[in-house]
Amino acid sequence: MDAAAVVGPAWICALALCAVLGDAFIPFIPSGTLVILAVLNTTETDGAPLMLAAGVAVASFLGDLVLLNLARRGSPAVQRRLDHRPELAANVARLQQYLTSQTSRTAALLVIVARFVPAGRTILDLAVGHSADSTRRFLRLSALAALIWASYIVSLGWVNSHWFHTDWLSLVVSCAAATAISTTVARMVRRRRREFALT
């Protein structure tokens, strides 16, 4: 087997996993796009989608765990970020207030939905990290949410790679679908937030 055929996909997969880990801190990293690109570059490898989904889920969970612990310990870097971004701080405070008024089922759903909203997991991690509540239950839900999102984004790339036999078309369609889903979920969240503000 050509070494480039192994090294190329492996490099893209590593980059995708790093992006998934890092977008807890820097939410504008195109982690979903990189994961889809990794899927498209490993379609010829047996078991690659399952291994990639597992890796993405672990990386996503670890990103939450690190940011949550930094927020919990009062990391100066986290605090500076909140101080310099009033809108982010306001969203964190608003989410903390929202979580305290919701049932366990609604809170669990929120943890999952946050994975599909741009910057959602960042705000959620900071909100939970700055709250006095135990983080054990949140981490269990975070692991579930990471698994759901990883399965979704890898499946999206895999399905399109089989529908369209051209990599660039599969990538465009997959990214467009992921963007449309994220936009729809974000609108639903904003609508729910407005309803909450009126109650």
Secondary structure, 3 states (H helix, E strand, C coil): CCHHHHHHHHHHHHHHHHHHHHCCCCCCCCHHHHHHHHHHCCCCCCCHHHHHHHHHHHHHHHHHHHHHHHHHCCCHHHHHHHHHCHHHHHHHHHHHHHHHCCCHHHHHHHHHHHCCCCCHHHHHHHHHHCCCCCCHHHHHHHHHHHHHHHHHHHHHHHHHHHHCCCHHHHHHHHHHHHHHHHHHHHHHHHHHHHHHHHC
